[in-house]
Amino acid sequence: MELDVRVLGPLEVRRDDVVLDLGTPKQRTVLALLLLHANRQVTAGRVVDELWPGAAPSSAGANVTTYLSRLRRAMAGGGCALERRDGGYLLRIEPRAMDVQRFAERAARGDTAWAAGGAVAAARHWEAALSTWRGAAFEGLPTGPELDAARAEWQERRLSVLERHARARLRLGRPGDVAAEMRRHTLAEPLRETGWLLLVAALWSSGHPAAALEAYDRARTVLGEQLGVDPGPRLRGLHRAILADDADALWSLLDDAPAADRPDRTSVRGPAQLPMDVPGFTGRAGEFDRLDALLERDAGQPTAVVVTAVSGMAGVGKTALALHWAHRRVAHFPDGQLYVNLRGFDPAGAAASPAEAVRGFLDALGVPAARIPADLDGQAALFRSLMAGRRMLVMLDNARDSEQVRALLPGAPGCLVVVTSRNRMAGLVALEGARPLLLDVLDAGDARRLLANRLGEQRVAAEPDAVDEIVAGCAGLPLALAIVAARAAINPRVELAAFAAQLREADGGGLDALAEPDLPADVRAVFSWSFRQLSPAAARLFRLLGGHPGRDVSVPAAASLAGAGADEAAALLSELAHANLLTDHVPGRYTQHDLLRAYAVELAHAHERDDDARAALRRLLDHYVHTAHAAAMLITPHRAPLDLGPPAPGALVTALDSPDAAVAWFAAERAALVAAAVAAAASGFGRETGRLAWAVTPFFSRQGHCHEWAATQEAALRAAIEDGDEAGQAEAHRALLRAYGRLGREELIAPHLERALELFERTGNPIGRAHTYLNYAHVLTVRGRHREALEPNRQALELYRAAGDELGEADALNSIGWQSGLLGDHEQTLAYGRQALAIFRRNGVAQREINTLDSMGHAYHHLGHLGEAIASYEQALALAERAADHYNEVEVLIHLGDTLHDAGRGAEARERRRQALTLLETLDRADAPEIRARLVAQLA
């Protein structure tokens, strides 16, 4: 009996050409998940997470059992079997029966033919591969995080084959067909540079150089506006060739490598996050061999990811070894590398949580923030799904213990994980089968070679006794040797004997918490000696940096810590970096080895007065609060600003001159802002915590960073409770209502709603109560509970009117009007909208008109008044563009396009839809895939 399983389109299973009845949509989703993990066990918990990504009902387990029982009966017969295993289920199926496997095999045959020079055969195989697609993967199926991730991965593979197929047809002399197809392709995927390259080449080859140049201009505009980059070298080269009428250049630009093998900024399959390799690395040949052996083990390991745990004392070179090996073996991981510093032994106790780390990986893998599940289990499941089928290296640096890394382990073969830690990770070895690799200090020979690599063979050979003393004084510890070598390299005229003497005579310092009992010499001696070479101002900044809560620090933040000017701070940071006491890991941002940070913390405790250290933290917080407040007002100028007063003397406020600059600053400081809020709450700066939480809200909410939004508000709530600030508690509860609403944390919404209303009542703040009701109505609206949302909207309206808050009244009127329209009463939408518009215009707050004009356009459209609808949408669009409110701009463009289409203005409708599609790529929206699919279908 022949089985045919199709997932590249609507899910369909045929046996001997008979279509099987797969049951209800949720039951079909269960089957899709089993097919995604064919021949591998899937736990019942993962099925529940897929069916109910938010909160699962109490009946979830029983429902899953029913679905699987029915599927077992439906799928019974030749070709497959659904088996129950301990804690899970396994669908046995011949891979060749699945269309996704046939697609992969045909695509691979095309790649092989192309590499052998057979363009005709390659085009035939790639065409056959593309023919297996009948629509979007799992089309029409309710999907959760794992299936969404698989859908995105398979779509990327399809697009890559489509581009290779187009390239082969260009070689075969069919540019007209390619041009037509690439026009559709670039409309649907405007950020794929390969598509633009093929379109420009096809237009030129078909005798239309003017159209080719116009397409190049469109590509340059899209890439510049959306990615902030110029076209890549191949596309620029093609542009020059067209201008010079150099037809020979076409194939030199297209033939140097298959399109799929030339990653560019827009089509690269995976991230490349490895930090810079360690210069002057030496020794560790045996450890290299053991790591290489893991690659061979990986090749023969069909069922699980391969993990190694590199452990050893602080400063022994664990990270250096792992990075050096990874950079030299990067070709084994064609799908990319992920890296995170877990800060497991951070002296401030700010270790990265598994959720923080896995969210960083999901960001790197291109998952919009709004698509990231709320809980760690869901995030980890999505990460495993994205990693399935890839060959990637995952480096988990500086882990505290096994629990910190378990959620970060891929679940499928093909990936290799390297964990570094001071802990020997016994749990990871026992339960995950990790291969332990314990590093010791360098022997004398390797230590001398390290110095020779850094200082030159001649200089080291000239003073063998001094070198021996340095090696002994550093105890073979690579970090200590590197610092000594840095000092010697900066002072090339000073004899090594002088450095040996200084090392010998240095004070012991006091890193007692990090001392290793088997270490022959004290690393503190090296640190103290290097530290004493600093200028007094750089030494003070080094001490103060131990109190910075974030992973890295910008120049203005460091200037605020020190109470210095920006230029002075930049010079001091450069001095610290040259002394190897800081690393400028990206331009303008500096980070610190945690051992050095521990030393900075100890020095600060010993040499900085408590009130001076607290004043430094206050300046740092004022830098973040005042800059974030200014950025927030640029993004949302209609908000009533806070009365901050002047910043603390010495706090540097970053000047921002546009909404785009504000968004860029927020994006760069995102992690630091969350860390600052948490640190402020822990240090008793309650007022600063609340202000910072207020200021970051518009960025986090508009960009979809709801986890960070919730974290800052949780810090604000803790600080307000500590201070007995009921007004601050009320605001934090209200904000958490919104953030948890976005995250789908249904169980937390009601408690925060009730507590916010209670506290606003107790503190005599009816406006706060009104805001809370309005926020709750929005949460209900997002969940499609439009009729329920009317009541809190009306309660908000009454409170606003009673308090005389006209702008709040207008917001509530618009919200009621929108709900009325969604419930079919479009005349009510217009009536409420006119009242809201009048208030907004009377108060001169144009940005707040956007949603109201959009609501009225929607009503006019549904009432058949297309001219009025278009006019409303165009007014809303102009306001959204002026305010850089891209989220609402997309909404208005989509609605305007639909109305123009119904008005018979097809060309204008296409242009608005194309603009919406391009802008959509810049946003983190949960519904982006559905919107994109609809727009692409409309533009086809």
GILINWO-V103100 format. One line per field, one symbol per residue. psi: psi as a letter, one per 30 degrees, with the letter a starting at -180 (. if undefined). burial: b if it has 16 or more other ideal C-beta (glycine too) atoms within 10 Angstrom, else e. Layout:
psi: ???
burial: ???
//
This chain:
psi: kkkjkkfiakkkkkjhgkkkjgaleeeeeeeeeeeehkgkkkleeeeeeeeifckklfgeeeeeeeeeeeeeeefkakflkjkkljgalkjkkjeffkfeeeeeeeeeeeeeeefggieeeeeeeeeeefffkgakkhkgkklaeeeeeeeeeeeeeeeeeeeeeeeeeeeghhfeeeeeefeeefeeifgjeeeeeeeeeeeefggieeeeeeeeeeeeeeeeeffglllleeeeeeeeeeeghifffeffefffkkefgikaffgkflligklkljkgklaheeeeeeeefeeeeefgjfflkkkkjjlllkgfgeeeeeeeeeefgfffifgakkkkjfhfhkfgghkkleeeeeeeeeefggkkeffkleleeeeeeeeeeefkgljlkjjjkhkeleeffefgklfllflkkkkklfkfheeeeeeggkjkjkkllkleeeeeeeeeeefkeeeeffieeeeeeeeeefggjeeeeeeeeeeeefiffkkfeeeeeeeefklfbhhefgkkfgkfljfeeeeeeeefflleeeeeeeefffgkflelkleeeeeeefhlleeeeeeeeeeeefggflkiflkgkklkkfeeeeeeeeeeeefkkefeeeeeeeeeeeeeeeeeeeeefeeiffkjlljflllkkfkkkkkkgleeeeeeeeeegeeeeeeeeeeeefggieeeeeeeeeefeeeeeefgifeeeeeeeeeeeeeeeefgjeeeeeeeeeeeeeefeefgieffeeeeeeeeeeeeeeghifeeeeeeeeeeeeeeeeggieeefeeeeeeeeeeeeefgjeeeeeeeeeeeeeeeefgfifeeeeeeeeeeeeeeeffhieeffeeeeeeeeeeeeffgieeeeeeeeeeeeeeeeeghieefeeeeeeeeeeeeefggieeeeeeeeeeeeeeeffkjkegeeeeeeeeeeef.
burial: eebbbbbbbebbbebeeeebebbeebbbbbbbbbbbbbebbbebbbbbbbbbbbeeeeebeebbebbbebbeebbeeebbebeeeeebbbbebeeebbbbbbbbbbbebbbebbeeeebebbbbbbbbbbebbeebbbeebebbbbbbbbbbbbbebbbbbbbbbbbbbbbeebbeebbebbbebbbbbbbbbbbbbbbbbbbbbbebeebbbebbebbbebbeebeeeebbebbebbbebbeeeeeeebeebbeeebbbebebebbebbbebbbeebebbbbbeebeeebeebeeebeeeeeebbbbbbbbbbbbbbbbbbbbbbeebeeebebbbbbbbbbbbbbbebbbebbbbbbbbbebbebbbbbbbbbeebbbbbbbbbbbbbbbbbbbbbbbbbebbebbbbbbbbbbbbbbbbbebebbbeebebbbbebebbeeebbbbbbbbbbeeebbeebeebbebbbbbbbbbbbbbbbbbbbbeeeeeeebeebbebbeebeebbbeebebeebebbbbbbbbbbbebbeeebbbbbbbbbbbbbbbbbbbbbbbbbbbeeebbbbbbebbeebbbbbeeeeebbbbbbbbbbbbbbbbeeebeeeebebbbbbbbbbbbbbbbbbbbbbbebbeeeeeeebbebbbbbebeebeebbebbeebbbbbbbbbbbbbbbebbbbbbbbbbbbbbbbbbbbbbbbbbbbbbbbbbbbeebebbbbbbbbbbbbbbbbbbbbbeebbeebbebbbebbeeeebbbbbbbbbbbbbbbbbeeeebeebbebbbbbbebbeeeebbbbbbbbbbbbbbbbbbeeebebbbebbebbbebbeeeebbbbbbbbbbbbbbbbbeeebbebbbebbbbbbebbeebebbbbbbbbbbbbbbbbbeeebeebbbebbbbbbbbbeebbbbebbebbeebbebbe
//
